[in-house]
Amino acid sequence: MKTMLSGKKKLIGTFLSELYSPNIPVLFKSCGFDYFVVDCEHGCFDYGEVAALSAVSKQVRIPMLVRISSNSRDHILKYMDMGVAGLLVPMVSTSDEIRQVVEYAKYEPWGKRGITTKRAHSNYKCDDILAYMEQANQETVVLAQIETAEGLKNIKQIAETVGLDGLIVGPTDLTSDLGIAMQFESKIFRDAVHRIYQHASDAGKLSGMIISNTNVLRDCERLGMQILCWNSELGMLMKGAELGLKELRS
C-alpha cells in the first residue's frame, strides 16, 4: 500500500463484512478498488477463509488488510504468516495498545514478530532472512482506528508510536463516544477529524476514514487524508438492489 501511495494522492478501498468467496478480491480489483479490509472484528470469518482471501489478493495484486478482533500474539501472528498486507486495529485508546500490536506484527528492531520463513507471507521461499525481515517491516501496514474519546485525548502519543503507519477515523463509534452520535456535520466531529489528521501528519504517518458517506470522504480528501475506505460488500449489494427495484417498480 505504501508503494502504491508513492504514485497516488489517495487510495480508495472498501470493507468485506460478511459474505465469503475466495474470488471476492478479484471482484474488488475488477471494480477498481485499491485495497480492501476483511472485518474480523464484527465479521465471522475463520482463519481458513482469511488465508484463502489473502492468497487470491496477492495473486491479483490488491492489498488486503484485516481488522482484528484481538491484540493477542497468536491471533496477529497467524494473519501475518498468511501474508496479509497489514492490520487495522479497532478501538485504539492508548499508545500501549498499538505498541503491542506493532511488537507482534513487525520484526526487530521495531517489534518481536516470530520468525518463520516457509510460509505464505514469503511465498515459501526466503534466501536472505535479514533482508526479508527489513523488507517486511517496510511493507507491512499497521493502522490504528481512532473511535473513542480517550483515543482522541491520547492522539499525539498514539501517532508517535514507532512502527505505526497511520491513523484511521472510526466515525460511528467516535461520534457516539463524543455524545454526538451520527452527527458527521458537527463542528465537534470535524475538529476531531482535523486533529487526528494533523497529529498523523506531524508524526509523518498516513491518515484516513472508514464511512459510506461520500460527502464526508470528500472532506477527508480535501483535508489531505490518503486512506479512504468506502462502504462494504453488504452496503453495495443493498444499494444496487434498492436502485434496481426502484427502477423496475416505478
C-alpha positions, 0 to 999 in steps of 0.5 A: 500500500505504501508503494502504491501511495508513492504514485497516488494522492489517495487510495480508495478501498472498501470493507468485506463484512460478511459474505465469503468467496475466495474470488471476492478480491478479484471482484474488488480489483475488477471494480477498481478498488485499491485495497480492501479490509476483511472485518474480523472484528464484527465479521465471522470469518475463520482463519481458513477463509482469511488465508484463502482471501489473502492468497487470491489478493496477492495473486491479483495484486490488491492489498488486503488488510484485516481488522482484528478482533484481538491484540493477542500474539497468536491471533496477529501472528497467524494473519501475518504468516498468511501474508496479509498486507497489514492490520487495522486495529479497532478501538485504539485508546492508548499508545500501549495498545498499538505498541503491542500490536506493532511488537507482534506484527513487525520484526526487530528492531521495531517489534518481536514478530516470530520468525518463520520463513516457509510460509505464505507471507514469503511465498515459501521461499526466503534466501536472505532472512535479514533482508526479508525481515527489513523488507517486511517491516517496510511493507507491512501496514499497521493502522490504528482506528481512532473511535473513542474519546480517550483515543482522541485525548491520547492522539499525539502519543498514539501517532508517535508510536514507532512502527505505526503507519497511520491513523484511521477515523472510526466515525460511528463509534467516535461520534457516539463516544463524543455524545454526538452520535451520527452527527458527521456535520458537527463542528465537534466531529470535524475538529476531531477529524482535523486533529487526528489528521494533523497529529498523523501528519506531524508524526509523518504517518498516513491518515484516513476514514472508514464511512459510506458517506461520500460527502464526508470522504470528500472532506477527508480528501480535501483535508489531505487524508490518503486512506479512504475506505468506502462502504462494504460488500453488504452496503453495495449489494443493498444499494444496487438492489434498492436502485434496481427495484426502484427502477423496475417498480416505478 
